[in-house]
Structure formats: structure tokens, C-alpha cells
Amino acid sequence: MSRERIEARFAALKAEGRAAFVAYVMAGDPDAQTSLEILKGLPGAGADLIELGFPFSDPVAEGPPIQRAAQRALAAGMTMNGTLQLVRDFRLGDQETPLILMGYLNLIVSMGFSEFAQAAADAGVDGVIVVDCPAEEADPLADALDAVGLSLIFLATPTTDEKRLPVVLRRASGFVYYVSVAGVTGVKEADEAVVAPEVARIRAASGMPVAVGFGIRTPERAAAIARIADGSVVGSALVDEIAEGLAVNESVTTRVLSKAETLSKAVRFARVGVAV
């Protein structure tokens, strides 16, 4: 199905009058088996889409929580091939939930654009976010992904002005990921009053759904963003549950899924006035 899963999910949510809860976790954090348990549990906890990070040693856009998640995953032996195996195992029980890989260009370049795209499609990936791939240089990767029906999802930021926005959107598909704050993940807080006009501007220019991330850690923030965007993306708050669970020897799967359920309910009911 590839990118069709993304389009179908956003269309269904629009028909329901609600935004998507997009859950980010790191492949292999804290180990492959636990990571798979978390992945399998996220749809039941309310995740409408899943972003699966592939670990990299120098994740320059990430704040401390996701940096530590990448370090844990790498220490446990996670690789790109291991990440794709997690996707394949996830797809054995779930053919509906859109799954997007998110990471950095080095690992894709080392694998080869066409080889990566084909392997991702075969595994059951629907789209890819490559944080450090400039839109101006994205054509070879976009071509490879287009050839197998996968979406290349681009980031727009508070500094993406009217001149550059068309460049960012030129090869974008699936949805647009709006970075709500200037800086790294999990540090600053998204302000819906500032984000709302940017979401409207990008949605009008792209004709695609706009999901917002970087700066959403609490149910209150997730709900506030869900009222003005097509999706609320939460990552650092989920991977923090892994770190905290490991520190106190509790089930990290239970902790992550419990947090995801709380956040997903906040997003689900954000537009109907239900208390969160």
C-alpha cells in the first residue's frame, strides 16, 4: 500500500473531525525485542501514525532524550537492517497503521538510495523523513522513493519563508512536518498561537495535511496543537519513559504505552470539548 496508507489515514481522521496522534519511538531502544513490543502496542494505545527513528551516532536535530535513545539503541546493536526487520515483524500483525522512518542521510547514502527505497518498501514502510536532507538536494532520494511508492516527508520550520516554501514542498508527499520551535527536539514548548498561522499557510500552499512536532510533551500541548493542525507528533516524552523505566527497573513497554494512551486521548478529544 505504501503512501496510500498515509493518505487514507489522514482522510479518515479528517472525516472524523479530529487530528492524528503521531507517536515517535527509536528502533532498538532499549533493545530489539522490547522495541518490537512497543511498536506492536502503539496502535492499540491510540497511535494513528508511527514514526520509527533509525539510530545514528550524530542526531544533530535531536535534544538529549532522543540522543540518549539513539545511544541505547546503537549500544544494543541496532542497525538499519535491524530497523527494517522491526518493520517487517510489525507488519505481520498490522497492515493498517502508517509507519514512517525518520533519521539522517548518512545511513541511507551508505546503503544506496534505490537499495534503501526498495528495502523499505518491501518491509512495509510508508514514508521517510530525512532530517538533514536539504530540499534542494533531495531529487535523487525522492526519485528512488517515488519509484516504489513511498512518501518523502519534508520539514518546514519557523524560518521557512515564502521564497523557500515552494522549494520544500516541490517533492513533498504524504504530509508536511512542521517544526514548531527553532531548536532541537524536546526542549522548547510549542505555542499554538504562533503555530496556527504557520500551519494554515503551509496547508494552503501544499494541499496536504500538516503535522506539528518538536515541543509537544504533555497532553495539554498535544491537545492544543491538535485543535489547529492535522497531527500532533510526540517523541521525547515517549522515549523518556524508556529511560525512566530502566532507571527504576519497571516495564518500559508498559510505561511507554500508558503515556501514549494518555496523549492519544488528549488528541482524540481535543476538538470536541472533552476534558483531558
C-alpha positions as CSV (number, residue, x, y, z in Angstrom):
1,M,0.0,0.0,0.0
2,S,2.9,2.3,0.7
3,R,1.9,6.0,0.8
4,E,-1.7,5.1,0.3
5,R,-1.8,4.2,4.0
6,I,-0.8,7.7,5.0
7,E,-3.3,9.3,2.7
8,A,-6.1,7.0,3.8
9,R,-5.4,7.6,7.5
10,F,-5.4,11.4,7.2
11,A,-8.6,11.3,5.1
12,A,-10.3,9.1,7.6
13,L,-9.3,11.3,10.5
14,K,-10.5,14.4,8.6
15,A,-13.8,12.7,8.1
16,E,-14.0,12.1,11.9
17,G,-13.1,15.7,12.6
18,R,-10.0,15.0,14.5
19,A,-6.3,15.3,14.3
20,A,-3.8,12.4,14.3
21,F,-1.7,11.4,17.2
22,V,1.7,10.6,15.8
23,A,4.0,8.6,18.1
24,Y,7.8,8.6,17.6
25,V,10.0,5.9,19.1
26,M,13.6,4.8,18.3
27,A,14.2,1.5,16.7
28,G,16.0,-0.8,19.1
29,D,15.5,1.2,22.2
30,P,16.3,-0.2,24.7
31,D,16.7,-3.5,22.7
32,A,15.2,-5.1,19.6
33,Q,12.6,-7.3,21.4
34,T,11.3,-4.6,23.7
35,S,11.2,-2.1,20.8
36,L,9.1,-4.5,18.8
37,E,6.7,-4.9,21.8
38,I,6.3,-1.2,21.9
39,L,5.7,-0.9,18.2
40,K,3.1,-3.6,18.3
41,G,1.3,-1.9,21.2
42,L,1.3,1.7,19.9
43,P,-1.8,1.4,17.6
44,G,-3.8,-0.1,20.5
45,A,-2.7,2.8,22.7
46,G,-4.1,5.2,20.2
47,A,-1.3,6.0,17.8
48,D,-2.7,6.9,14.4
49,L,0.7,7.0,12.7
50,I,4.1,5.8,13.9
51,E,7.4,7.4,13.3
52,L,10.2,5.0,13.8
53,G,13.7,6.5,14.2
54,F,16.7,4.6,12.9
55,P,19.6,5.3,15.3
56,F,22.5,7.4,14.2
57,S,25.6,8.4,16.2
58,D,25.2,12.2,15.5
59,P,21.5,13.1,15.5
60,V,22.0,16.8,15.2
61,A,18.3,17.8,15.3
62,E,17.6,15.9,18.5
63,G,17.6,17.0,22.1
64,P,19.0,15.0,24.9
65,P,16.1,12.4,25.3
66,I,16.3,11.2,21.7
67,Q,20.1,11.4,21.6
68,R,20.2,9.1,24.6
69,A,17.6,6.8,22.9
70,A,19.9,6.5,19.8
71,Q,22.9,5.7,22.0
72,R,20.9,3.0,23.8
73,A,19.8,1.5,20.5
74,L,23.3,1.6,19.0
75,A,24.8,0.0,22.1
76,A,22.2,-2.8,21.8
77,G,23.3,-3.4,18.3
78,M,20.5,-1.8,16.2
79,T,21.3,-1.1,12.6
80,M,19.4,0.0,9.5
81,N,18.8,-3.7,8.6
82,G,17.6,-4.3,12.1
83,T,15.2,-1.4,11.9
84,L,13.7,-2.8,8.7
85,Q,13.3,-6.2,10.3
86,L,11.4,-4.5,13.1
87,V,9.1,-3.0,10.4
88,R,8.6,-6.4,8.8
89,D,7.8,-8.0,12.2
90,F,5.3,-5.2,12.9
91,R,3.6,-5.7,9.6
92,L,2.9,-9.3,10.3
93,G,0.2,-8.2,12.7
94,D,-0.7,-4.7,11.4
95,Q,-1.4,-3.8,7.8
96,E,-3.3,-0.6,8.5
97,T,-1.1,1.8,10.6
98,P,1.1,4.1,8.6
99,L,4.7,3.8,9.6
100,I,7.3,6.4,8.7
101,L,11.0,6.0,9.1
102,M,12.8,9.1,10.5
103,G,16.5,9.7,10.6
104,Y,19.6,11.0,8.9
105,L,21.0,10.9,5.4
106,N,24.4,9.2,6.1
107,L,22.9,5.7,6.6
108,I,20.7,6.0,3.5
109,V,23.6,7.2,1.3
110,S,25.8,4.3,2.6
111,M,23.1,1.8,1.7
112,G,22.3,3.5,-1.7
113,F,19.1,5.4,-2.5
114,S,17.5,2.7,-4.7
115,E,18.5,-0.1,-2.4
116,F,17.2,1.7,0.7
117,A,13.9,2.6,-1.0
118,Q,13.3,-0.9,-2.2
119,A,14.2,-2.5,1.1
120,A,11.9,0.0,3.0
121,A,9.0,-0.6,0.6
122,D,9.4,-4.4,0.9
123,A,9.5,-4.2,4.7
124,G,6.2,-2.2,4.8
125,V,7.4,1.4,5.3
126,D,5.1,4.1,4.0
127,G,7.2,7.2,4.1
128,V,10.6,8.6,5.1
129,I,11.6,11.8,6.9
130,V,15.3,12.6,6.4
131,V,16.1,15.4,8.8
132,D,19.3,16.6,7.3
133,C,18.4,16.2,3.6
134,P,18.0,19.7,2.1
135,A,15.1,20.1,-0.2
136,E,17.4,21.5,-2.9
137,E,19.4,18.2,-2.9
138,A,16.6,15.7,-2.4
139,D,15.8,14.8,-6.0
140,P,17.8,11.5,-6.1
141,L,16.2,10.3,-2.9
142,A,12.8,11.5,-3.9
143,D,13.1,9.7,-7.3
144,A,14.1,6.4,-5.6
145,L,11.2,6.6,-3.2
146,D,8.7,7.6,-5.9
147,A,9.7,4.6,-7.9
148,V,8.5,2.3,-5.1
149,G,5.5,4.4,-4.0
150,L,6.9,5.8,-0.7
151,S,6.4,9.4,0.5
152,L,9.3,11.7,1.2
153,I,8.0,13.9,4.0
154,F,9.7,17.3,4.4
155,L,10.2,19.5,7.4
156,A,9.1,23.1,7.3
157,T,10.3,25.4,10.2
158,P,9.6,28.9,11.6
159,T,12.4,30.1,9.3
160,T,10.8,28.7,6.1
161,D,9.8,31.9,4.4
162,E,7.6,32.4,1.3
163,K,10.5,32.1,-1.0
164,R,11.8,28.8,0.2
165,L,8.5,27.1,1.0
166,P,7.8,26.1,-2.6
167,V,11.3,24.5,-2.8
168,V,10.5,22.5,0.4
169,L,7.1,21.4,-1.0
170,R,8.2,20.6,-4.5
171,R,8.8,16.9,-3.9
172,A,6.9,16.5,-0.7
173,S,4.1,13.9,-0.3
174,G,2.1,12.3,2.4
175,F,2.1,15.2,4.8
176,V,4.3,18.1,5.8
177,Y,6.0,18.0,9.2
178,Y,6.1,21.5,10.8
179,V,8.8,22.0,13.3
180,S,7.1,24.3,15.8
181,V,10.2,25.7,17.5
182,A,13.6,26.8,16.5
183,G,16.0,24.3,18.0
184,V,16.2,20.7,18.8
185,T,13.5,18.2,19.9
186,G,12.2,18.0,23.4
187,V,13.5,21.3,24.8
188,K,11.2,24.2,24.0
189,E,7.4,24.2,24.1
190,A,5.1,24.7,21.1
191,D,2.8,27.8,21.2
192,E,-0.4,27.2,19.3
193,A,-1.0,30.9,18.8
194,V,2.3,31.1,17.0
195,V,1.9,27.8,15.2
196,A,-1.7,28.2,13.9
197,P,-1.0,30.8,11.2
198,E,2.1,28.8,10.0
199,V,0.1,25.6,9.8
200,A,-2.6,27.4,7.8
201,R,0.0,28.9,5.4
202,I,1.7,25.6,4.8
203,R,-1.6,23.7,4.4
204,A,-2.8,26.2,1.8
205,A,0.5,26.1,-0.1
206,S,0.8,22.3,-0.1
207,G,-2.8,21.0,-0.2
208,M,-1.5,18.3,2.3
209,P,-2.1,17.6,6.0
210,V,0.3,19.3,8.3
211,A,1.6,17.5,11.5
212,V,3.4,19.5,14.1
213,G,6.3,18.3,16.3
214,F,9.3,19.4,18.3
215,G,7.9,20.9,21.5
216,I,4.9,18.7,22.4
217,R,5.4,16.8,25.6
218,T,2.2,17.0,27.6
219,P,-1.5,16.0,26.9
220,E,-2.3,19.7,27.2
221,R,0.2,20.7,24.5
222,A,-0.8,17.8,22.3
223,A,-4.5,18.8,22.5
224,A,-3.8,22.4,21.8
225,I,-1.8,21.6,18.7
226,A,-4.5,19.1,17.6
227,R,-7.0,21.9,17.6
228,I,-5.1,23.8,14.9
229,A,-3.1,21.2,13.0
230,D,-3.8,17.8,11.3
231,G,-1.5,15.9,13.7
232,S,0.4,16.2,16.9
233,V,3.8,14.4,17.0
234,V,5.3,13.3,20.3
235,G,8.7,11.7,20.7
236,S,10.8,12.9,23.6
237,A,8.1,12.4,26.1
238,L,7.7,8.7,25.0
239,V,11.4,7.9,24.9
240,D,11.8,9.5,28.3
241,E,9.6,6.8,29.7
242,I,12.1,4.2,28.5
243,A,14.9,6.0,30.3
244,E,12.9,6.4,33.4
245,G,11.6,2.8,33.4
246,L,15.2,1.4,33.0
247,A,16.3,3.6,35.9
248,V,13.7,2.1,38.3
249,N,13.6,-1.4,36.8
250,E,10.0,-1.1,35.6
251,S,8.5,-2.4,32.4
252,V,9.4,0.2,29.8
253,T,6.7,-1.2,27.4
254,T,4.0,-0.6,29.9
255,R,5.3,2.9,30.7
256,V,5.5,4.0,27.0
257,L,2.1,2.6,26.1
258,S,0.5,4.2,29.1
259,K,2.0,7.6,28.2
260,A,0.9,7.1,24.6
261,E,-2.6,6.3,25.6
262,T,-2.9,9.4,27.7
263,L,-1.5,11.6,24.9
264,S,-3.7,9.9,22.2
265,K,-6.9,10.6,24.3
266,A,-5.9,14.2,24.6
267,V,-5.5,14.5,20.8
268,R,-8.6,12.4,20.0
269,F,-11.0,14.6,22.1
270,A,-9.2,17.9,21.6
271,R,-11.8,19.3,19.1
272,V,-15.0,18.1,20.9
273,G,-14.5,19.9,24.2
274,V,-13.9,16.7,26.3
275,A,-11.7,17.4,29.3
276,V,-8.2,15.9,29.1
